[in-house]
Amino acid sequence: MKEKDRQAMYRRISYHGSLLKDFCKIDGDPIALCKKLHRIERKAHNLMLDYCNGVMDHDTLEKGAEKIEKQVKKILGMDIYLNRDPRGRSLKFTEEQSVSWTGYKDLGGYGIIAPDLTEGGYRVQGL
């Protein structure tokens, strides 16, 4: 990745992390927050994908989902909606929370907690 692209990506990450910090009323480094949530997003996505591909049963899925929900609640201090469809992002704000979320949203209006902020991912106006 070119240095210019890397800098633009980190501006997007920092901006999104700042939105998360303000929305959830938490402290810390916005980039570290986004990286931590992105790692959990990947785990959640892989969990849902494995379930859909028949690699695991429903009980195993639910145990994994509960663990992920607890991890995110510990970080953000609030319950979240865990999307079980592997075609989209897994970590989302609830419908009620999404109403006041000013960051990235999916087509259904749910706030996305850990969007893809790489070059091919979501765009932020002016960044």
C-alpha positions as CSV (number, residue, x, y, z in Angstrom):
1,M,0.0,0.0,0.0
2,K,1.3,3.4,-0.9
3,E,2.1,5.8,1.9
4,K,-0.5,8.3,0.7
5,D,-3.2,5.5,0.8
6,R,-2.0,4.4,4.2
7,Q,-2.3,7.9,5.6
8,A,-5.8,8.2,4.1
9,M,-6.8,4.9,5.6
10,Y,-5.6,5.9,9.1
11,R,-7.5,9.2,8.8
12,R,-10.7,7.2,8.2
13,I,-9.9,4.8,11.0
14,S,-9.2,7.7,13.4
15,Y,-12.4,9.5,12.4
16,H,-14.5,6.4,12.9
17,G,-12.8,5.6,16.2
18,S,-13.6,9.2,17.4
19,L,-17.2,8.7,16.4
20,L,-17.3,5.4,18.4
21,K,-15.7,7.0,21.4
22,D,-18.1,9.9,21.5
23,F,-21.2,7.7,20.8
24,C,-20.3,5.1,23.5
25,K,-18.8,7.7,25.9
26,I,-15.5,5.8,26.3
27,D,-11.8,6.9,26.5
28,G,-8.7,5.7,24.7
29,D,-6.9,5.8,21.4
30,P,-9.4,5.8,18.5
31,I,-7.1,3.8,16.2
32,A,-6.4,1.1,18.8
33,L,-10.2,0.9,19.4
34,C,-10.9,0.4,15.7
35,K,-8.2,-2.3,15.4
36,K,-9.5,-4.2,18.4
37,L,-13.1,-4.1,17.1
38,H,-11.9,-5.1,13.6
39,R,-10.2,-8.2,14.9
40,I,-13.5,-9.1,16.7
41,E,-15.4,-8.4,13.5
42,R,-13.3,-10.9,11.6
43,K,-13.8,-13.5,14.3
44,A,-17.6,-12.9,14.2
45,H,-17.7,-13.0,10.4
46,N,-15.7,-16.3,10.3
47,L,-18.0,-17.8,13.0
48,M,-21.1,-17.0,10.9
49,L,-19.5,-18.2,7.7
50,D,-18.5,-21.5,9.4
51,Y,-22.1,-22.0,10.6
52,C,-23.6,-21.3,7.2
53,N,-21.1,-23.7,5.6
54,G,-22.1,-26.5,8.0
55,V,-18.8,-26.6,9.8
56,M,-20.5,-26.2,13.2
57,D,-23.8,-26.8,14.9
58,H,-26.2,-24.2,16.3
59,D,-25.1,-24.6,19.9
60,T,-21.5,-23.9,19.0
61,L,-22.6,-20.9,17.0
62,E,-24.5,-19.5,20.0
63,K,-21.6,-20.1,22.4
64,G,-19.3,-18.2,20.1
65,A,-21.8,-15.4,19.5
66,E,-22.3,-15.0,23.2
67,K,-18.5,-14.7,23.8
68,I,-18.2,-12.1,21.0
69,E,-21.2,-10.1,22.3
70,K,-19.5,-10.0,25.8
71,Q,-16.2,-8.9,24.3
72,V,-17.8,-6.0,22.5
73,K,-19.9,-5.0,25.5
74,K,-16.8,-4.9,27.6
75,I,-15.1,-2.6,25.1
76,L,-18.1,-0.3,24.2
77,G,-20.1,-0.6,27.4
78,M,-23.3,-1.4,25.6
79,D,-25.2,-4.3,24.1
80,I,-25.0,-4.7,20.3
81,Y,-26.7,-6.5,17.5
82,L,-24.7,-9.4,16.2
83,N,-25.7,-10.0,12.5
84,R,-25.6,-13.7,11.7
85,D,-25.6,-13.2,7.9
86,P,-22.1,-13.7,6.7
87,R,-22.8,-11.5,3.6
88,G,-22.5,-8.3,5.6
89,R,-20.7,-6.9,8.6
90,S,-21.4,-8.7,11.9
91,L,-21.0,-6.1,14.6
92,K,-23.8,-3.6,14.5
93,F,-25.6,-1.2,16.8
94,T,-29.2,-2.1,17.7
95,E,-32.0,-0.6,15.8
96,E,-32.7,1.9,18.6
97,Q,-29.0,2.9,18.9
98,S,-28.7,3.2,15.1
99,V,-31.2,6.0,15.0
100,S,-28.7,8.4,16.7
101,W,-25.5,6.9,15.2
102,T,-24.0,9.3,12.7
103,G,-21.3,7.0,11.4
104,Y,-21.5,4.2,8.8
105,K,-24.8,2.4,8.3
106,D,-25.8,-0.6,6.2
107,L,-28.7,-0.5,3.8
108,G,-31.1,-1.5,6.6
109,G,-30.1,1.5,8.6
110,Y,-28.1,-0.4,11.3
111,G,-24.9,1.4,12.5
112,I,-21.8,-0.6,11.5
113,I,-19.3,-0.8,14.4
114,A,-16.3,-2.1,12.5
115,P,-16.6,-1.1,8.8
116,D,-13.9,-1.9,6.2
117,L,-11.9,1.3,6.2
118,T,-9.2,0.2,3.7
119,E,-8.9,1.8,0.2
120,G,-11.8,-0.3,-1.2
121,G,-13.9,0.1,1.8
122,Y,-16.3,2.8,2.9
123,R,-15.5,6.4,2.1
124,V,-15.7,9.4,4.4
125,Q,-16.6,12.7,2.9
126,G,-13.6,15.0,2.8
127,L,-11.1,12.5,4.1
